[in-house]
Amino acid sequence: MMTSFFDQFASPSFLGIPLIAVAIALPWVMFPTPPSRWVNSRLITIQSWFINRFTNQLMMPLNVQGHKWALLLASLMVFLITINMLGLLPYTFTPTTQLSLNMGLAMPLWLATVIIGMRNQPTIALGHLLPEGTPIPLIPVLIVIETISLLIRPLALGVRLTANLTAGHLLIQLIATAVFVLLPMMPTVAILTAAVLFLLTLLEVAVAMIQAYVFVLLLSLYLQENV
């Protein structure tokens, strides 16, 4: 039984070919392309309004140099939200439950923010490793602690996204299994459990969007420290 619960996180394959590439590319196919005419459809209008609001909110604390990342961060946000939401549909696969994919997104982007800081303002970037007014005996210890906290940032980004989505999917499957088991024996309890399952599904929809937003927001905060 426990093995079947975790089978949903295994990468699907067809004729020995992994289908994770299809799952990653599918969100981009679903997005509507803006037409050349002046009057757009409601879907494109809502999509443009959401992206503009999110980009303005994300770029507000950054200076002009950080605004170059607007397209990348907005695209990453839409990509993560779409993948997380599609993963809540039955008989689908969520690529963001794979730590390897999340680390593949977090590591290069975090490293890019660090390299930008070291290239543009090395003194300020290295100054983050030692808080101002630190007593002299604590300087070596704090430098080691701050260096570890800096290096662990991409791991925290990837693990946070993976853990939250994995826990939600497991909880939904456990409660859904309990509903099917209880339905023949205790219908009333099964109905109450199904109501809990519905509320949990709504919560997971919120978690899918919030975790994508948190992932991109933390990247923008790391960028803010280095530009």
Contacts in CASP RR format, 6 or more apart in sequence:
PFRMAT RR
TARGET T0000
AUTHOR 0000-0000-0000
METHOD contacts of the structure
MODEL  1
MMTSFFDQFASPSFLGIPLIAVAIALPWVMFPTPPSRWVNSRLITIQSWF
INRFTNQLMMPLNVQGHKWALLLASLMVFLITINMLGLLPYTFTPTTQLS
LNMGLAMPLWLATVIIGMRNQPTIALGHLLPEGTPIPLIPVLIVIETISL
LIRPLALGVRLTANLTAGHLLIQLIATAVFVLLPMMPTVAILTAAVLFLL
TLLEVAVAMIQAYVFVLLLSLYLQENV
5 170 0 8 1.000
5 173 0 8 1.000
5 174 0 8 1.000
6 170 0 8 1.000
8 93 0 8 1.000
8 169 0 8 1.000
8 173 0 8 1.000
9 94 0 8 1.000
9 97 0 8 1.000
9 98 0 8 1.000
9 166 0 8 1.000
9 169 0 8 1.000
11 18 0 8 1.000
11 19 0 8 1.000
11 20 0 8 1.000
11 93 0 8 1.000
11 98 0 8 1.000
12 18 0 8 1.000
12 19 0 8 1.000
12 20 0 8 1.000
12 23 0 8 1.000
12 93 0 8 1.000
13 19 0 8 1.000
19 93 0 8 1.000
20 93 0 8 1.000
20 95 0 8 1.000
20 98 0 8 1.000
20 101 0 8 1.000
23 83 0 8 1.000
23 86 0 8 1.000
23 92 0 8 1.000
23 93 0 8 1.000
23 94 0 8 1.000
23 95 0 8 1.000
24 83 0 8 1.000
24 95 0 8 1.000
24 101 0 8 1.000
26 86 0 8 1.000
27 78 0 8 1.000
27 79 0 8 1.000
27 82 0 8 1.000
27 83 0 8 1.000
27 86 0 8 1.000
28 79 0 8 1.000
30 82 0 8 1.000
31 47 0 8 1.000
31 78 0 8 1.000
31 82 0 8 1.000
32 41 0 8 1.000
32 43 0 8 1.000
32 44 0 8 1.000
32 47 0 8 1.000
34 40 0 8 1.000
34 44 0 8 1.000
34 48 0 8 1.000
35 41 0 8 1.000
35 44 0 8 1.000
40 48 0 8 1.000
51 74 0 8 1.000
51 78 0 8 1.000
54 74 0 8 1.000
54 77 0 8 1.000
55 70 0 8 1.000
55 73 0 8 1.000
55 74 0 8 1.000
58 70 0 8 1.000
58 73 0 8 1.000
58 74 0 8 1.000
58 77 0 8 1.000
58 216 0 8 1.000
58 217 0 8 1.000
58 220 0 8 1.000
59 66 0 8 1.000
59 67 0 8 1.000
59 70 0 8 1.000
59 220 0 8 1.000
61 220 0 8 1.000
61 224 0 8 1.000
62 69 0 8 1.000
62 220 0 8 1.000
62 223 0 8 1.000
62 224 0 8 1.000
62 227 0 8 1.000
63 227 0 8 1.000
65 120 0 8 1.000
65 227 0 8 1.000
66 223 0 8 1.000
66 224 0 8 1.000
66 227 0 8 1.000
69 220 0 8 1.000
69 223 0 8 1.000
72 109 0 8 1.000
73 216 0 8 1.000
73 219 0 8 1.000
73 220 0 8 1.000
76 105 0 8 1.000
76 109 0 8 1.000
76 215 0 8 1.000
76 216 0 8 1.000
76 219 0 8 1.000
77 212 0 8 1.000
77 213 0 8 1.000
77 216 0 8 1.000
80 96 0 8 1.000
80 161 0 8 1.000
80 211 0 8 1.000
80 212 0 8 1.000
80 215 0 8 1.000
80 216 0 8 1.000
81 208 0 8 1.000
81 209 0 8 1.000
81 212 0 8 1.000
81 213 0 8 1.000
83 94 0 8 1.000
83 95 0 8 1.000
83 96 0 8 1.000
84 94 0 8 1.000
84 96 0 8 1.000
84 165 0 8 1.000
84 208 0 8 1.000
84 209 0 8 1.000
84 211 0 8 1.000
84 212 0 8 1.000
85 205 0 8 1.000
85 208 0 8 1.000
85 209 0 8 1.000
86 92 0 8 1.000
86 94 0 8 1.000
87 93 0 8 1.000
87 94 0 8 1.000
87 208 0 8 1.000
88 94 0 8 1.000
88 201 0 8 1.000
88 204 0 8 1.000
88 205 0 8 1.000
88 208 0 8 1.000
94 165 0 8 1.000
94 169 0 8 1.000
95 101 0 8 1.000
96 102 0 8 1.000
96 161 0 8 1.000
96 162 0 8 1.000
96 165 0 8 1.000
97 162 0 8 1.000
97 165 0 8 1.000
97 166 0 8 1.000
97 169 0 8 1.000
98 162 0 8 1.000
99 158 0 8 1.000
99 159 0 8 1.000
99 162 0 8 1.000
102 157 0 8 1.000
102 158 0 8 1.000
102 159 0 8 1.000
102 161 0 8 1.000
102 162 0 8 1.000
103 154 0 8 1.000
103 155 0 8 1.000
103 158 0 8 1.000
105 158 0 8 1.000
105 215 0 8 1.000
106 154 0 8 1.000
106 155 0 8 1.000
106 157 0 8 1.000
106 158 0 8 1.000
106 215 0 8 1.000
106 219 0 8 1.000
107 154 0 8 1.000
109 219 0 8 1.000
110 153 0 8 1.000
110 154 0 8 1.000
110 157 0 8 1.000
110 219 0 8 1.000
110 222 0 8 1.000
111 154 0 8 1.000
113 219 0 8 1.000
113 222 0 8 1.000
113 223 0 8 1.000
113 225 0 8 1.000
113 226 0 8 1.000
114 125 0 8 1.000
114 150 0 8 1.000
114 222 0 8 1.000
114 226 0 8 1.000
116 223 0 8 1.000
116 226 0 8 1.000
116 227 0 8 1.000
117 124 0 8 1.000
117 125 0 8 1.000
117 225 0 8 1.000
117 226 0 8 1.000
117 227 0 8 1.000
118 125 0 8 1.000
118 126 0 8 1.000
118 226 0 8 1.000
120 226 0 8 1.000
120 227 0 8 1.000
121 226 0 8 1.000
125 225 0 8 1.000
125 226 0 8 1.000
128 146 0 8 1.000
128 150 0 8 1.000
128 225 0 8 1.000
129 142 0 8 1.000
129 143 0 8 1.000
129 146 0 8 1.000
129 147 0 8 1.000
129 150 0 8 1.000
130 139 0 8 1.000
130 142 0 8 1.000
130 143 0 8 1.000
130 146 0 8 1.000
131 142 0 8 1.000
131 146 0 8 1.000
134 142 0 8 1.000
153 218 0 8 1.000
153 222 0 8 1.000
157 215 0 8 1.000
157 218 0 8 1.000
157 219 0 8 1.000
158 215 0 8 1.000
160 211 0 8 1.000
160 214 0 8 1.000
160 215 0 8 1.000
161 211 0 8 1.000
161 212 0 8 1.000
161 215 0 8 1.000
164 207 0 8 1.000
164 211 0 8 1.000
165 207 0 8 1.000
165 208 0 8 1.000
165 211 0 8 1.000
168 200 0 8 1.000
168 204 0 8 1.000
168 207 0 8 1.000
169 204 0 8 1.000
171 200 0 8 1.000
172 197 0 8 1.000
172 200 0 8 1.000
172 201 0 8 1.000
172 204 0 8 1.000
175 193 0 8 1.000
175 196 0 8 1.000
175 197 0 8 1.000
175 200 0 8 1.000
176 197 0 8 1.000
178 193 0 8 1.000
179 190 0 8 1.000
179 193 0 8 1.000
179 194 0 8 1.000
179 197 0 8 1.000
182 189 0 8 1.000
182 190 0 8 1.000
182 193 0 8 1.000
183 190 0 8 1.000
END
